[in-house]
């Protein structure tokens, strides 16, 4: 971590070489005098009356790398920034509180946002202007990053009195009737290509999880079609790594053809959960195969001595997707004539390719080709590989544990629950000090800041482990109290940092479940499993609060709650079920309890 000092000369250099963030270390060679966010750095900006440039990104972000190589490596740009700004780099995965605030500002300013997220601030940290990627040289109507920095600085020199304070407060999504949730979701559904929207396609984890639980309660052909067509598009198209399993972050086109090639741990966890649940609800064996391939990806790529690394880069040797692409002739040469024909019966392949003259593999059908896929994977593993962000994130690892518990139950693989228990145990040993939960670790350095999202994910995982083993009772009790400590005046707090403003928790369940949703889910499960009263809650706006609405299903008595003297086999229970030990032995569902 960067040293704490008030010596101005100390900050007249790039200090990211002292960072505990893989992303920040990637920028340690920039000529920009990057600093980490600390009280000392922001205090220096105020003392010198110097504006700040805060640049937020993450280590596997393609356009973050482009800016690092272009504008942030340009001497003219660097000299201007160093002379006129205090420049600060943020790893959004280590500081989601700062990222959330800056992203809210950009969305308020322009209606959209992304990374790299570059925000210019007045000396007292009031945000002024935000921009994502900007080129090193002006191109037509697109200004260079240097030109933007000059114009912002000139604006600030004209006076800061007109710059308002910005409060990143996210309003609670409105309550809605359960009967309109699926209608509202279907309004966003892409009937042509599956998924939601007509542009870039992100895996809609929370939407699918909600719809699957809804379908398990009430059969609905329209909902079933939305689920299966989206899962099928994800499974056969370019989102999936068909050789090693797992999924990429998103596809850049409507038809799920070409992905942005980074692989995120949270996507593997949530897609494992989704496809396992889909197999349980629909009985489609292809979804089981997909889930098992995601497990293969987790084991072969992400596993690091029992915990799981954060992400894999989109680029290999500065070329996007290079590890994953194939020429027509290369595959033919590797497989031979007969196997090549068999391969072409299952995969789309052309001499001209579908991405920069090469082929990103897309399936035409679900027929298994394990032998040929393993043969190609063996060749692919000999290529240069994308870099890995090997920091450990507490909350995302807890999501992996949750997904493995669910996969173990839905796929009939109880050993996965044992693996999940080991994950939670290791997270406790590494990050929990009996009072607070740390957020991340890298190279043995622990980030101790606490977040509601991490606490909620851990509690939810523990409630699932408690269903199998009551030895988790004491730790679960402790974590339920810990999660409650993030509630303040009836609202959820995401974090209270010493060097940044208190951030309210988000309600938005994309791309991962929000802190609010994880906390509410963990506490609702805890209450149901320990015999406490659980009151109904309203459903919230679809597309935004879909994971929260799973919690609403549960709290409105649309999950089965089994009470029995001995554990019941999960394969005999409906998908939306909880179980606890006790008597009398009952199945309570939809306001009716029946004797077992």
Secondary structure, DSSP 4 states (H G I P E B T S, - for coil): -PPP---GGGGSS--GGG-S-HHHHHTTTSSS-EE---HHHHHHHHHHT--EEEEEE-TT-HHHHHHHHTGGG-HHHHHHHHHH-EEEEEETTT-HHHHHHHHHHHHHHHS---SSEEEEE-TTS-EEEEES---SS-BTTBPPHHHHHHHHHHHHHT-STTPPP----PPPPPEE-HHHHHHHHHHHB-TTTSSBSSSSEE--HHHHHHHHHHHHHS--HHHHHHHHHHHHHHHHSTTB-TTT--B-SEESSTTS-SEE--EEHHHHHHHHHHHHHHHHHH--HHHHHHHHHHHHHIIIIIEETTEEEEEE-SEETTEETGGG-B-HHHHHHHH-HHHHHHHHHHEE--SS-SBTTBB--EESS----HHHHHHHHHHHTTS----EEEEEEHHHHHHHHHHHHHHHHHHT-THHHHHHHHHHHHHHHHHB-SS-B--EEETTEEE----HHHHHHHHHHHHHHHHH-GGGHHHHHHHHHHHHTTEETTEEEEE--TTS--EEPP---SSS--HHHHHHHHHHHHHHHTT-------EE-TTTSHHHHHHHHHHTT-SEEEEESSPPPGGGS-SSEEEEE-SS-EEEETTEEEE-
